Amino acid sequence: MLLVKAEGARVRQSWCDLLAEFRPGLVARPYDAPGIRVEDATYALAWEPEPGWLASMPKLRVIFSLGAGVDHITRDPSWPRGVPLVRMGGEETGQRMGEYIAWACLTLLRDGRDHAIAQAERRWAYKVGEDTARDLTVGIMGMGTLGAAAVPMLRGLGYGVVGWSRTRKTVEGAESFAGPEELDAFLARSQVLVCLLPSTPETMGIVDAALLAKLPRGASLVNAARGPHVVLPDLLEALDSGQLSGAVLDVFDPEPLPVDSPLWAHPKVTVTPHVASVARRRERARYVADAIAAFEAGGPLPNLYDPERGY
């Protein structure tokens, strides 16, 4: 039996219906359905489960996160670390993240924020930038599955691409940088910095004044990873000083972004509400069903969280 913990009764039932369609024989139920015995659950599909809920399932074989991140699960001190934890993935998740990164880079390139402000003010403000995509290099921090998915889209637009990660990754079309000793060289090449890093203690606050100062002057930032990666006062200072020319932000700390945040009205910031890589529910349900089928056939699980690495 699989239990679904998600917001909204209709959403939970929709997940159950889709999982039954893709994996006949799998009993999928909302976590709060009448008569549910959590001790009988063998799988859990969850978003922000209450502390202790996962630990109350002695037969649990796999935990599936409803998002690409798993910090909403691992922040529970009692989550069962011996049970495999699978991050949400699938082809459509990568496709949507690649689309978002390409759109964000083009928004920054073609002064999308300026045009949006002018339209809201009914003001005809003619402006054409000097650069094309072929003149710029995008640096992706975090060259995992989602980062790799963005590379061919960016290359197709003409951007150069460099990538940085903790260990060296080989991604066609992107020059690889790895480890702390190569971070500065990576930053010096990144005219558009894209943060796709996992959420770990080491990456929290990584985009601070010191890091931003190592980018080429007038660079821009895209953050589609986690809000706490960015030190907000340092970002605002970099924008106001001209060290950064603009930012597209999809994630924040806290979320939703508070109404009094200076980011809402900042003339150099484009805000989106954590939508970068949300695949359709149907495709995510297929991903979970396929993973269960592979697991029960003795195959490996995809996108496994590694507690030692923190992602």
Phi and psi in degrees as GROMACS dihedral restraints (atoms count N, CA, C in turn):
[ dihedral_restraints ]
;  ai    aj    ak    al  type     phi  dphi    fc
    3     4     5     6     1  -111.9    20    10
    4     5     6     7     1   132.0    20    10
    6     7     8     9     1  -105.4    20    10
    7     8     9    10     1   136.3    20    10
    9    10    11    12     1  -107.4    20    10
   10    11    12    13     1   121.7    20    10
   12    13    14    15     1  -114.7    20    10
   13    14    15    16     1   101.6    20    10
   15    16    17    18     1  -145.3    20    10
   16    17    18    19     1   166.2    20    10
   18    19    20    21     1   -78.1    20    10
   19    20    21    22     1   128.5    20    10
   21    22    23    24     1    94.0    20    10
   22    23    24    25     1   127.7    20    10
   24    25    26    27     1   -61.6    20    10
   25    26    27    28     1   -40.6    20    10
   27    28    29    30     1   -66.9    20    10
   28    29    30    31     1   -37.3    20    10
   30    31    32    33     1   -64.8    20    10
   31    32    33    34     1   -45.3    20    10
   33    34    35    36     1   -60.5    20    10
   34    35    36    37     1   -43.6    20    10
   36    37    38    39     1   -66.8    20    10
   37    38    39    40     1   -36.2    20    10
   39    40    41    42     1   -61.3    20    10
   40    41    42    43     1   -43.7    20    10
   42    43    44    45     1   -58.1    20    10
   43    44    45    46     1   -45.4    20    10
   45    46    47    48     1   -62.1    20    10
   46    47    48    49     1   -42.8    20    10
   48    49    50    51     1   -63.4    20    10
   49    50    51    52     1   -42.4    20    10
   51    52    53    54     1   -68.0    20    10
   52    53    54    55     1   -40.9    20    10
   54    55    56    57     1   -64.9    20    10
   55    56    57    58     1   -37.9    20    10
   57    58    59    60     1   -65.0    20    10
   58    59    60    61     1   -34.3    20    10
   60    61    62    63     1   -67.0    20    10
   61    62    63    64     1   -43.9    20    10
   63    64    65    66     1   -85.6    20    10
   64    65    66    67     1   -21.6    20    10
   66    67    68    69     1  -135.0    20    10
   67    68    69    70     1    75.3    20    10
   69    70    71    72     1   -55.9    20    10
   70    71    72    73     1   137.0    20    10
   72    73    74    75     1    98.8    20    10
   73    74    75    76     1   -19.6    20    10
   75    76    77    78     1   -80.3    20    10
   76    77    78    79     1   125.9    20    10
   78    79    80    81     1   -89.4    20    10
   79    80    81    82     1   108.6    20    10
   81    82    83    84     1  -112.9    20    10
   82    83    84    85     1   129.9    20    10
   84    85    86    87     1  -138.6    20    10
   85    86    87    88     1   147.3    20    10
   87    88    89    90     1   -60.9    20    10
   88    89    90    91     1   144.5    20    10
   90    91    92    93     1   -62.3    20    10
   91    92    93    94     1   -24.0    20    10
   93    94    95    96     1  -106.3    20    10
   94    95    96    97     1    17.8    20    10
   96    97    98    99     1   -65.4    20    10
   97    98    99   100     1   144.5    20    10
   99   100   101   102     1   -57.2    20    10
  100   101   102   103     1   136.5    20    10
  102   103   104   105     1    81.8    20    10
  103   104   105   106     1     2.3    20    10
  105   106   107   108     1   -68.2    20    10
  106   107   108   109     1   133.1    20    10
  108   109   110   111     1  -110.9    20    10
  109   110   111   112     1   106.9    20    10
  111   112   113   114     1   -61.9    20    10
  112   113   114   115     1   -25.6    20    10
  114   115   116   117     1   -68.7    20    10
  115   116   117   118     1   -11.7    20    10
  117   118   119   120     1   -94.6    20    10
  118   119   120   121     1    -7.3    20    10
  120   121   122   123     1   -72.3    20    10
  121   122   123   124     1   135.6    20    10
  123   124   125   126     1  -109.2    20    10
  124   125   126   127     1   -18.3    20    10
  126   127   128   129     1  -135.6    20    10
  127   128   129   130     1   151.6    20    10
  129   130   131   132     1  -136.3    20    10
  130   131   132   133     1   135.2    20    10
  132   133   134   135     1  -117.6    20    10
  133   134   135   136     1   114.5    20    10
  135   136   137   138     1  -139.7    20    10
  136   137   138   139     1   149.6    20    10
  138   139   140   141     1  -131.3    20    10
  139   140   141   142     1   121.2    20    10
  141   142   143   144     1    49.5    20    10
  142   143   144   145     1    56.7    20    10
  144   145   146   147     1   -67.7    20    10
  145   146   147   148     1   149.3    20    10
  147   148   149   150     1   -64.7    20    10
  148   149   150   151     1   144.2    20    10
  150   151   152   153     1   -53.7    20    10
  151   152   153   154     1   132.3    20    10
  153   154   155   156     1    92.9    20    10
  154   155   156   157     1   -15.7    20    10
  156   157   158   159     1   -64.9    20    10
  157   158   159   160     1   -48.8    20    10
  159   160   161   162     1   -65.2    20    10
  160   161   162   163     1   -37.1    20    10
  162   163   164   165     1   -67.6    20    10
  163   164   165   166     1   -14.8    20    10
  165   166   167   168     1   -84.2    20    10
  166   167   168   169     1     3.2    20    10
  168   169   170   171     1  -109.1    20    10
  169   170   171   172     1    94.1    20    10
  171   172   173   174     1   -68.4    20    10
  172   173   174   175     1   -21.1    20    10
  174   175   176   177     1   -98.7    20    10
  175   176   177   178     1     8.0    20    10
  177   178   179   180     1   -62.4    20    10
  178   179   180   181     1   128.4    20    10
  180   181   182   183     1  -107.3    20    10
  181   182   183   184     1   -35.1    20    10
  183   184   185   186     1  -147.8    20    10
  184   185   186   187     1   141.3    20    10
  186   187   188   189     1  -110.3    20    10
  187   188   189   190     1   130.7    20    10
  189   190   191   192     1  -111.3    20    10
  190   191   192   193     1   128.3    20    10
  192   193   194   195     1   -84.9    20    10
  193   194   195   196     1   138.5    20    10
  195   196   197   198     1   -74.8    20    10
  196   197   198   199     1    -8.2    20    10
  198   199   200   201     1  -127.3    20    10
  199   200   201   202     1   169.2    20    10
  201   202   203   204     1   -67.5    20    10
  202   203   204   205     1   -28.8    20    10
  204   205   206   207     1   -88.6    20    10
  205   206   207   208     1   156.9    20    10
  207   208   209   210     1  -125.7    20    10
  208   209   210   211     1     6.5    20    10
  210   211   212   213     1   -63.4    20    10
  211   212   213   214     1   -25.0    20    10
  213   214   215   216     1   -68.1    20    10
  214   215   216   217     1   -16.3    20    10
  216   217   218   219     1   -99.3    20    10
  217   218   219   220     1   -47.4    20    10
  219   220   221   222     1   -72.9    20    10
  220   221   222   223     1   -13.6    20    10
  222   223   224   225     1   -74.1    20    10
  223   224   225   226     1   -11.5    20    10
  225   226   227   228     1   -76.7    20    10
  226   227   228   229     1   113.8    20    10
  228   229   230   231     1   -58.1    20    10
  229   230   231   232     1   -22.0    20    10
  231   232   233   234     1   -99.8    20    10
  232   233   234   235     1     5.3    20    10
  234   235   236   237     1   -61.2    20    10
  235   236   237   238     1   140.4    20    10
  237   238   239   240     1   -73.6    20    10
  238   239   240   241     1    99.9    20    10
  240   241   242   243     1   -67.7    20    10
  241   242   243   244     1   -17.3    20    10
  243   244   245   246     1   -82.8    20    10
  244   245   246   247     1    -4.8    20    10
  246   247   248   249     1   -97.7    20    10
  247   248   249   250     1   130.5    20    10
  249   250   251   252     1   -56.3    20    10
  250   251   252   253     1   135.4    20    10
  252   253   254   255     1  -117.2    20    10
  253   254   255   256     1   119.7    20    10
  255   256   257   258     1  -106.1    20    10
  256   257   258   259     1   125.6    20    10
  258   259   260   261     1   -77.7    20    10
  259   260   261   262     1   145.6    20    10
  261   262   263   264     1   -64.2    20    10
  262   263   264   265     1   137.5    20    10
  264   265   266   267     1  -152.2    20    10
  265   266   267   268     1  -147.3    20    10
  267   268   269   270     1   108.4    20    10
  268   269   270   271     1   161.2    20    10
  270   271   272   273     1   -60.5    20    10
  271   272   273   274     1   -39.4    20    10
  273   274   275   276     1   -70.8    20    10
  274   275   276   277     1   -32.5    20    10
  276   277   278   279     1   -61.1    20    10
  277   278   279   280     1   -44.9    20    10
  279   280   281   282     1   -65.1    20    10
  280   281   282   283     1   -40.8    20    10
  282   283   284   285     1   -59.8    20    10
  283   284   285   286     1   -45.4    20    10
  285   286   287   288     1   -69.2    20    10
  286   287   288   289     1   -37.3    20    10
  288   289   290   291     1   -66.0    20    10
  289   290   291   292     1   -42.1    20    10
  291   292   293   294     1   -59.7    20    10
  292   293   294   295     1   -41.7    20    10
  294   295   296   297     1   -61.6    20    10
  295   296   297   298     1   -42.7    20    10
  297   298   299   300     1   -64.3    20    10
  298   299   300   301     1   -45.4    20    10
  300   301   302   303     1   -63.3    20    10
  301   302   303   304     1   -42.7    20    10
  303   304   305   306     1   -62.4    20    10
  304   305   306   307     1   -44.6    20    10
  306   307   308   309     1   -62.1    20    10
  307   308   309   310     1   -43.9    20    10
  309   310   311   312     1   -63.0    20    10
  310   311   312   313     1   -43.1    20    10
  312   313   314   315     1   -64.1    20    10
  313   314   315   316     1   -40.4    20    10
  315   316   317   318     1   -69.2    20    10
  316   317   318   319     1   -35.9    20    10
  318   319   320   321     1   -59.7    20    10
  319   320   321   322     1   -43.3    20    10
  321   322   323   324     1   -69.0    20    10
  322   323   324   325     1   -40.2    20    10
  324   325   326   327     1   -64.5    20    10
  325   326   327   328     1   -42.7    20    10
  327   328   329   330     1  -102.0    20    10
  328   329   330   331     1    22.8    20    10
  330   331   332   333     1    56.8    20    10
  331   332   333   334     1    43.9    20    10
  333   334   335   336     1   -59.7    20    10
  334   335   336   337     1   -36.9    20    10
  336   337   338   339     1   -65.8    20    10
  337   338   339   340     1   -43.4    20    10
  339   340   341   342     1   -60.2    20    10
  340   341   342   343     1   -42.7    20    10
  342   343   344   345     1   -67.5    20    10
  343   344   345   346     1   -35.3    20    10
  345   346   347   348     1   -65.6    20    10
  346   347   348   349     1   -41.4    20    10
  348   349   350   351     1   -64.6    20    10
  349   350   351   352     1   -43.8    20    10
  351   352   353   354     1   -63.1    20    10
  352   353   354   355     1   -39.8    20    10
  354   355   356   357     1   -64.6    20    10
  355   356   357   358     1   -43.3    20    10
  357   358   359   360     1   -60.9    20    10
  358   359   360   361     1   -29.6    20    10
  360   361   362   363     1   -94.5    20    10
  361   362   363   364     1     4.9    20    10
  363   364   365   366     1    52.5    20    10
  364   365   366   367     1    46.3    20    10
  366   367   368   369     1  -119.0    20    10
  367   368   369   370     1   126.0    20    10
  369   370   371   372     1   -83.4    20    10
  370   371   372   373     1   103.0    20    10
  372   373   374   375     1  -119.9    20    10
  373   374   375   376     1    91.1    20    10
  375   376   377   378     1   -67.2    20    10
  376   377   378   379     1   126.2    20    10
  378   379   380   381     1  -154.9    20    10
  379   380   381   382     1   127.9    20    10
  381   382   383   384     1  -132.8    20    10
  382   383   384   385     1   123.3    20    10
  384   385   386   387     1   -73.9    20    10
  385   386   387   388     1   165.7    20    10
  387   388   389   390     1   -80.8    20    10
  388   389   390   391     1   -35.7    20    10
  390   391   392   393     1   -88.1    20    10
  391   392   393   394     1   154.4    20    10
  393   394   395   396     1  -113.4    20    10
  394   395   396   397     1   172.1    20    10
  396   397   398   399     1   -56.9    20    10
  397   398   399   400     1   -32.3    20    10
  399   400   401   402     1   -66.2    20    10
  400   401   402   403     1   -16.5    20    10
  402   403   404   405     1   -89.3    20    10
  403   404   405   406     1    -7.4    20    10
  405   406   407   408     1  -121.6    20    10
  406   407   408   409     1   153.8    20    10
  408   409   410   411     1  -117.6    20    10
  409   410   411   412     1   129.5    20    10
  411   412   413   414     1   -96.1    20    10
  412   413   414   415     1   128.9    20    10
  414   415   416   417     1  -106.4    20    10
  415   416   417   418     1   120.9    20    10
  417   418   419   420     1  -102.8    20    10
  418   419   420   421     1   115.0    20    10
  420   421   422   423     1   -89.3    20    10
  421   422   423   424     1   111.0    20    10
  423   424   425   426     1   107.4    20    10
  424   425   426   427     1    80.7    20    10
  426   427   428   429     1   -96.5    20    10
  427   428   429   430     1    58.0    20    10
  429   430   431   432     1   -88.0    20    10
  430   431   432   433     1  -155.7    20    10
  432   433   434   435     1   -58.7    20    10
  433   434   435   436     1   -43.7    20    10
  435   436   437   438     1   -71.6    20    10
  436   437   438   439     1   -40.7    20    10
  438   439   440   441     1   -62.7    20    10
  439   440   441   442     1   -42.3    20    10
  441   442   443   444     1   -63.4    20    10
  442   443   444   445     1   -34.0    20    10
  444   445   446   447     1   -65.9    20    10
  445   446   447   448     1   -27.6    20    10
  447   448   449   450     1   -78.5    20    10
  448   449   450   451     1   -23.1    20    10
  450   451   452   453     1   -59.4    20    10
  451   452   453   454     1   -52.8    20    10
  453   454   455   456     1   -64.7    20    10
  454   455   456   457     1   -30.2    20    10
  456   457   458   459     1   -67.4    20    10
  457   458   459   460     1   -44.8    20    10
  459   460   461   462     1   -65.8    20    10
  460   461   462   463     1   -41.9    20    10
  462   463   464   465     1   -63.4    20    10
  463   464   465   466     1   -37.3    20    10
  465   466   467   468     1   -63.6    20    10
  466   467   468   469     1   -27.4    20    10
  468   469   470   471     1   -82.8    20    10
  469   470   471   472     1   -13.3    20    10
  471   472   473   474     1   110.5    20    10
  472   473   474   475     1    -7.2    20    10
  474   475   476   477     1   -67.6    20    10
  475   476   477   478     1   145.8    20    10
  477   478   479   480     1   -78.8    20    10
  478   479   480   481     1   151.7    20    10
  480   481   482   483     1  -134.1    20    10
  481   482   483   484     1   131.4    20    10
  483   484   485   486     1  -124.2    20    10
  484   485   486   487     1   151.8    20    10
  486   487   488   489     1  -131.1    20    10
  487   488   489   490     1   147.9    20    10
  489   490   491   492     1  -132.2    20    10
  490   491   492   493     1   138.3    20    10
  492   493   494   495     1  -152.7    20    10
  493   494   495   496     1   172.6    20    10
  495   496   497   498     1   -63.2    20    10
  496   497   498   499     1   -42.5    20    10
  498   499   500   501     1  -118.9    20    10
  499   500   501   502     1   155.1    20    10
  501   502   503   504     1   -66.7    20    10
  502   503   504   505     1   134.2    20    10
  504   505   506   507     1  -118.7    20    10
  505   506   507   508     1   141.4    20    10
  507   508   509   510     1  -104.4    20    10
  508   509   510   511     1   108.3    20    10
  510   511   512   513     1  -127.0    20    10
  511   512   513   514     1   120.8    20    10
  513   514   515   516     1   -58.6    20    10
  514   515   516   517     1   130.3    20    10
  516   517   518   519     1    93.7    20    10
  517   518   519   520     1    -3.9    20    10
  519   520   521   522     1  -129.7    20    10
  520   521   522   523     1   132.0    20    10
  522   523   524   525     1   -77.5    20    10
  523   524   525   526     1   135.9    20    10
  525   526   527   528     1   -99.8    20    10
  526   527   528   529     1   134.2    20    10
  528   529   530   531     1  -123.2    20    10
  529   530   531   532     1   147.7    20    10
  531   532   533   534     1  -147.3    20    10
  532   533   534   535     1   145.2    20    10
  534   535   536   537     1    76.7    20    10
  535   536   537   538     1   164.7    20    10
  537   538   539   540     1   -58.8    20    10
  538   539   540   541     1   -33.3    20    10
  540   541   542   543     1   -70.2    20    10
  541   542   543   544     1   -16.6    20    10
  543   544   545   546     1  -110.7    20    10
  544   545   546   547     1     3.9    20    10
  546   547   548   549     1   -65.9    20    10
  547   548   549   550     1   -44.1    20    10
  549   550   551   552     1   -62.6    20    10
  550   551   552   553     1   -41.3    20    10
  552   553   554   555     1   -64.1    20    10
  553   554   555   556     1   -38.1    20    10
  555   556   557   558     1   -63.2    20    10
  556   557   558   559     1   -46.9    20    10
  558   559   560   561     1   -63.0    20    10
  559   560   561   562     1   -37.5    20    10
  561   562   563   564     1   -63.5    20    10
  562   563   564   565     1   -22.5    20    10
  564   565   566   567     1   -93.0    20    10
  565   566   567   568     1   -11.7    20    10
  567   568   569   570     1   -92.5    20    10
  568   569   570   571     1    96.3    20    10
  570   571   572   573     1   -79.0    20    10
  571   572   573   574     1   -23.9    20    10
  573   574   575   576     1  -127.5    20    10
  574   575   576   577     1   116.2    20    10
  576   577   578   579     1   -97.1    20    10
  577   578   579   580     1   123.2    20    10
  579   580   581   582     1  -110.9    20    10
  580   581   582   583     1   121.1    20    10
  582   583   584   585     1   -97.4    20    10
  583   584   585   586     1   115.2    20    10
  585   586   587   588     1  -128.2    20    10
  586   587   588   589     1    29.0    20    10
  588   589   590   591     1   -69.9    20    10
  589   590   591   592     1   150.5    20    10
  591   592   593   594     1   -70.8    20    10
  592   593   594   595     1   163.6    20    10
  594   595   596   597     1   -88.4    20    10
  595   596   597   598     1   105.9    20    10
  597   598   599   600     1  -137.1    20    10
  598   599   600   601     1   164.0    20    10
  600   601   602   603     1   -57.3    20    10
  601   602   603   604     1   -32.3    20    10
  603   604   605   606     1   -73.5    20    10
  604   605   606   607     1   -26.5    20    10
  606   607   608   609     1   -94.7    20    10
  607   608   609   610     1   -10.4    20    10
  609   610   611   612     1   -66.4    20    10
  610   611   612   613     1   126.6    20    10
  612   613   614   615     1    74.5    20    10
  613   614   615   616     1    16.2    20    10
  615   616   617   618     1   -67.6    20    10
  616   617   618   619     1   -31.8    20    10
  618   619   620   621     1   -88.8    20    10
  619   620   621   622     1    83.1    20    10
  621   622   623   624     1  -118.4    20    10
  622   623   624   625     1  -172.1    20    10
  624   625   626   627     1   -60.2    20    10
  625   626   627   628     1   -40.0    20    10
  627   628   629   630     1   -64.2    20    10
  628   629   630   631     1   -42.8    20    10
  630   631   632   633     1   -68.7    20    10
  631   632   633   634     1   -45.3    20    10
  633   634   635   636     1   -62.0    20    10
  634   635   636   637     1   -31.8    20    10
  636   637   638   639     1   -68.2    20    10
  637   638   639   640     1   -19.1    20    10
  639   640   641   642     1   -88.0    20    10
  640   641   642   643     1    -6.3    20    10
  642   643   644   645     1   -78.7    20    10
  643   644   645   646     1   156.2    20    10
  645   646   647   648     1   -58.8    20    10
  646   647   648   649     1   141.4    20    10
  648   649   650   651     1   -60.4    20    10
  649   650   651   652     1   135.1    20    10
  651   652   653   654     1    87.4    20    10
  652   653   654   655     1     6.4    20    10
  654   655   656   657     1   -66.1    20    10
  655   656   657   658     1   174.1    20    10
  657   658   659   660     1  -134.2    20    10
  658   659   660   661     1   167.1    20    10
  660   661   662   663     1  -129.5    20    10
  661   662   663   664     1   138.0    20    10
  663   664   665   666     1  -124.3    20    10
  664   665   666   667     1   123.2    20    10
  666   667   668   669     1  -118.8    20    10
  667   668   669   670     1   111.9    20    10
  669   670   671   672     1  -124.9    20    10
  670   671   672   673     1    25.0    20    10
  672   673   674   675     1  -103.6    20    10
  673   674   675   676     1   -86.3    20    10
  675   676   677   678     1  -141.8    20    10
  676   677   678   679     1   143.8    20    10
  678   679   680   681     1   -57.4    20    10
  679   680   681   682     1   -44.5    20    10
  681   682   683   684     1   -66.2    20    10
  682   683   684   685     1    -6.8    20    10
  684   685   686   687     1   -64.2    20    10
  685   686   687   688     1   -28.9    20    10
  687   688   689   690     1  -104.2    20    10
  688   689   690   691     1   130.9    20    10
  690   691   692   693     1   -85.0    20    10
  691   692   693   694     1   106.1    20    10
  693   694   695   696     1   -57.3    20    10
  694   695   696   697     1   -48.3    20    10
  696   697   698   699     1   -59.1    20    10
  697   698   699   700     1   -36.5    20    10
  699   700   701   702     1   -68.7    20    10
  700   701   702   703     1   -38.0    20    10
  702   703   704   705     1   -63.4    20    10
  703   704   705   706     1   -46.9    20    10
  705   706   707   708     1   -61.9    20    10
  706   707   708   709     1   -40.6    20    10
  708   709   710   711     1   -64.0    20    10
  709   710   711   712     1   -41.4    20    10
  711   712   713   714     1   -65.5    20    10
  712   713   714   715     1   -37.0    20    10
  714   715   716   717     1   -68.0    20    10
  715   716   717   718     1   -44.7    20    10
  717   718   719   720     1   -71.3    20    10
  718   719   720   721     1   -27.3    20    10
  720   721   722   723     1   -84.9    20    10
  721   722   723   724     1   -13.5    20    10
  723   724   725   726     1    92.3    20    10
  724   725   726   727     1    -3.9    20    10
  726   727   728   729     1   -60.4    20    10
  727   728   729   730     1   -37.7    20    10
  729   730   731   732     1  -110.5    20    10
  730   731   732   733     1   139.1    20    10
  732   733   734   735     1   -93.2    20    10
  733   734   735   736     1   -15.5    20    10
  735   736   737   738     1   179.2    20    10
  736   737   738   739     1   167.9    20    10
  738   739   740   741     1  -150.0    20    10
  739   740   741   742     1   142.4    20    10
  741   742   743   744     1  -117.6    20    10
  742   743   744   745     1   119.9    20    10
  744   745   746   747     1  -122.3    20    10
  745   746   747   748     1   128.3    20    10
  747   748   749   750     1  -111.8    20    10
  748   749   750   751     1   -14.0    20    10
  750   751   752   753     1  -131.7    20    10
  751   752   753   754     1   149.2    20    10
  753   754   755   756     1  -147.9    20    10
  754   755   756   757     1   165.7    20    10
  756   757   758   759     1  -136.6    20    10
  757   758   759   760     1   105.5    20    10
  759   760   761   762     1   -88.5    20    10
  760   761   762   763     1   176.2    20    10
  762   763   764   765     1  -122.8    20    10
  763   764   765   766     1   142.6    20    10
  765   766   767   768     1   -60.1    20    10
  766   767   768   769     1   157.3    20    10
  768   769   770   771     1   -61.6    20    10
  769   770   771   772     1   125.5    20    10
  771   772   773   774     1   -58.9    20    10
  772   773   774   775     1   146.6    20    10
  774   775   776   777     1   -63.3    20    10
  775   776   777   778     1   -22.8    20    10
  777   778   779   780     1   -95.0    20    10
  778   779   780   781     1     9.7    20    10
  780   781   782   783     1   -66.8    20    10
  781   782   783   784     1   138.0    20    10
  783   784   785   786     1   -68.0    20    10
  784   785   786   787     1   -13.1    20    10
  786   787   788   789     1   -67.5    20    10
  787   788   789   790     1   -32.6    20    10
  789   790   791   792     1   -56.5    20    10
  790   791   792   793     1   -42.9    20    10
  792   793   794   795     1  -106.1    20    10
  793   794   795   796     1     3.6    20    10
  795   796   797   798     1   -67.0    20    10
  796   797   798   799     1   130.4    20    10
  798   799   800   801     1   -68.3    20    10
  799   800   801   802     1   -11.8    20    10
  801   802   803   804     1  -109.7    20    10
  802   803   804   805     1     8.4    20    10
  804   805   806   807     1  -119.8    20    10
  805   806   807   808     1   129.6    20    10
  807   808   809   810     1  -105.3    20    10
  808   809   810   811     1   126.1    20    10
  810   811   812   813     1  -108.5    20    10
  811   812   813   814     1   131.2    20    10
  813   814   815   816     1  -126.6    20    10
  814   815   816   817     1   151.4    20    10
  816   817   818   819     1   -92.1    20    10
  817   818   819   820     1    61.8    20    10
  819   820   821   822     1    55.3    20    10
  820   821   822   823     1    57.3    20    10
  822   823   824   825     1  -123.2    20    10
  823   824   825   826     1     8.5    20    10
  825   826   827   828     1   -56.9    20    10
  826   827   828   829     1   -45.2    20    10
  828   829   830   831     1  -132.2    20    10
  829   830   831   832     1    35.4    20    10
  831   832   833   834     1   -82.4    20    10
  832   833   834   835     1   103.8    20    10
  834   835   836   837     1   -75.2    20    10
  835   836   837   838     1   162.4    20    10
  837   838   839   840     1   -61.6    20    10
  838   839   840   841     1   145.7    20    10
  840   841   842   843     1   -57.2    20    10
  841   842   843   844     1   -37.7    20    10
  843   844   845   846     1   -60.5    20    10
  844   845   846   847     1   -42.4    20    10
  846   847   848   849     1   -70.9    20    10
  847   848   849   850     1   -35.7    20    10
  849   850   851   852     1   -68.8    20    10
  850   851   852   853     1   -36.7    20    10
  852   853   854   855     1   -65.3    20    10
  853   854   855   856     1   -39.1    20    10
  855   856   857   858     1   -61.8    20    10
  856   857   858   859     1   -40.8    20    10
  858   859   860   861     1   -60.0    20    10
  859   860   861   862     1   -46.5    20    10
  861   862   863   864     1   -64.6    20    10
  862   863   864   865     1   -45.1    20    10
  864   865   866   867     1   -62.1    20    10
  865   866   867   868     1   -42.4    20    10
  867   868   869   870     1   -65.2    20    10
  868   869   870   871     1   -38.1    20    10
  870   871   872   873     1   -65.4    20    10
  871   872   873   874     1   -40.0    20    10
  873   874   875   876     1   -65.4    20    10
  874   875   876   877     1   -42.0    20    10
  876   877   878   879     1   -61.1    20    10
  877   878   879   880     1   -44.5    20    10
  879   880   881   882     1   -64.6    20    10
  880   881   882   883     1   -42.8    20    10
  882   883   884   885     1   -61.9    20    10
  883   884   885   886     1   -44.4    20    10
  885   886   887   888     1   -72.1    20    10
  886   887   888   889     1   -18.0    20    10
  888   889   890   891     1   -90.1    20    10
  889   890   891   892     1     3.2    20    10
  891   892   893   894     1    92.4    20    10
  892   893   894   895     1     7.1    20    10
  894   895   896   897     1   -87.2    20    10
  895   896   897   898     1   175.2    20    10
  897   898   899   900     1   -79.3    20    10
  898   899   900   901     1   155.3    20    10
  900   901   902   903     1   -89.5    20    10
  901   902   903   904     1   145.3    20    10
  903   904   905   906     1   -83.6    20    10
  904   905   906   907     1   156.5    20    10
  906   907   908   909     1    49.6    20    10
  907   908   909   910     1    46.4    20    10
  909   910   911   912     1   -72.3    20    10
  910   911   912   913     1   135.4    20    10
  912   913   914   915     1   -74.7    20    10
  913   914   915   916     1   134.9    20    10
  915   916   917   918     1  -110.1    20    10
  916   917   918   919     1   108.4    20    10
  918   919   920   921     1   -59.9    20    10
  919   920   921   922     1   -28.4    20    10
  921   922   923   924     1   -68.6    20    10
  922   923   924   925     1   -41.0    20    10
  924   925   926   927     1   -83.5    20    10
  925   926   927   928     1   -26.0    20    10
  927   928   929   930     1    87.8    20    10
  928   929   930   931     1    12.0    20    10
